[in-house]
Amino acid sequence: MARHSARFRDPRSTEYDVISLILVRCPACGRAARVIPAPDDSGRRSRALFLPRRMVCGNCGLSRKWSGRHVTLVHGTVQRATDPYFGAPLLLQVRTRNGWLWAYNLEHLDVIRRFVQASLRERAPWYDTGRKMTLVARLPVWIKRAKNRDEILRAVSRIHASLSATA
């Protein structure tokens, strides 16, 4: 059995907080690549989600720029997850018997791991004026269920193992 921590408090982060760095599979070589915000010299102001992005692969040298207007955020766990800008498959994902477990980056994966392994999971009170639909609140029900805890923690370990093999 895995060791479970006692308490998890929702950090109230949203997908917009973890989307500044996305780890993907490089379309050219299949190794780890990064999708990061690109310098914007157009002078236009826009939401952080729609800032220009760049995909960079340190292995093969691939570099692509995105400055579009449409973003496709991942919802659900039925199929493999892709990044919202280039449509490249996420690096941090693994199939489980309930669906795909995925994360944009290691920070996102760590929030999921800490949430799953905690036996006491605390959210902000309903009357608080802060963010309601956080990363934790949007997790699928099968990830939130305690009966799936060990399976999900094994899946997180498999993601970490595949990351070290890919890098």
N, C-alpha and C positions, 0 to 999 in steps of 0.2 A: 504494500500500500504506500502511496505517496504521502509525504508529510504535508499537512494543510496548515496554513497560517490562520490565526484567529479572526482577523478583521480586515475588511476592505472598505475604504471610504471612496466613493465616486469622486474622481478628480475634476469632474464636470468638463472634460475635454470632448470636443466634437471631432468629426472627421476633418473639418477645416483646420484643426490644430495639428493633425498628424500628416496632412497631405503635402507639407513642404518638402519632404523627401520620400520618394516612392522607389522601392527596390523592385526591378522587373528583370525578366529574361531578355537578353539582347536578341533582337530579331535576326542579326547576322551570325553570331557565333554561339548563342545559347547560354552564355555565361552571365554573370551578374552585371546589370547596368543600373544607372540611377536616373530618375526623372527629378530634376531640380528646377527652381525658379531661374529664369534667364534674365540677364540685365535688360531692362526695358528703356530704350532710348527714344520712344515715341512721344513721351511726355503725357500720355493719357493716364487718367486715374481710373482704376477699376478695382473690383473686389479681388481679394487675394486668390480666390479660386480661378479667376480668369486672367491672371497675369501670365505673360509668355513663359513657356517651359522649355527645357532642353533635356533630351535624353543623351546620356554620355556613357559609353562603355570603355572601361579602362583596359580591357583585354584586347579588343580588335580595333579600338579607336573610333567606333561609330559615334556620330554626333548628328542629332536631328533637332530641329527647332519647331515648336508649336506656338502659334499665336492666333488660334482660331477663336470662335465664339461659343462653340458647343462642347460641353463636358458631359461624359457619361459616367456617373458615379455607380459603383457596384452596389446592388441590392440583392439580397438573397444568397443562398448557399447551394443552390441546385446544380450550378455549373461552375466551371473554372472562372476565377476572377481576373479581370484585366485592369490596367491602369486607365484612369479617366481621360487621358490626353491622347496617347498614341495607340491605345488598344493592345499593348503588349501584355503577355501574361505576367501576373505578379510572381515574384520569386518566392515569397513567403506564403505558401499555401500547400495544403495536403488534403487528400480525400479521407474522410472518415465514413463510418457506416450511416451516419445521419446526414452528411452533406460535406461541403468543402469548408475547411477552416482556413481563413486567410487573414493577412495583415498587410498594411501598406509598408511598414518599416518595423524596426526592432522595438521602438517605443510603443507602437500600437500593439505589437505582439506581447510586450511585457504587461500592458494594462489588461489584456485578455487573460494572461497567465495568472496575474495577481488576483483578478476577480474570480476566476474559476477555482483556484486553490483555497480561497477563503471560506471558512464555514459561516462567518457572519458578514453579510454584504449590506452596507448602508448606503442609502441614497439621501439626497437633500430632502427636507420636509416639503410636502405638497404646497404649502403656503409661501415658500421661498420664491422670490422673484427671479432667481437665476435661471440658467439653462435647464430645460426639462428633458429634451431628447439628446442625451449625451451618447458617447460611444457605447457605454455600458447599457444604457436604456434601449439602444437599437440592436443589441445582440440578439440573435435568434433564440427562441425558447429552448431548443435542444442544447445550446451552450450553457444556458442559465440553470438547467436542471442538475441537481446534485448527483443524481444517479449516473450521469455522463462524465463526472469530474475526472476520474482516472483515465478514461479514454481521451479526453481533450488534453490533459496534461501530457499523455504519451504522444499525441499529435504535435503538441508544441515542441516536445523534445525531438521529434522527427524533423520538424522544420529547422530547428537549430543545427541538427546533424547534417541536413542537406545543404544548409548555408555554408557550413565549414567545408563541405566537399566541393561546392560550386566555386567558392572563393579561392 
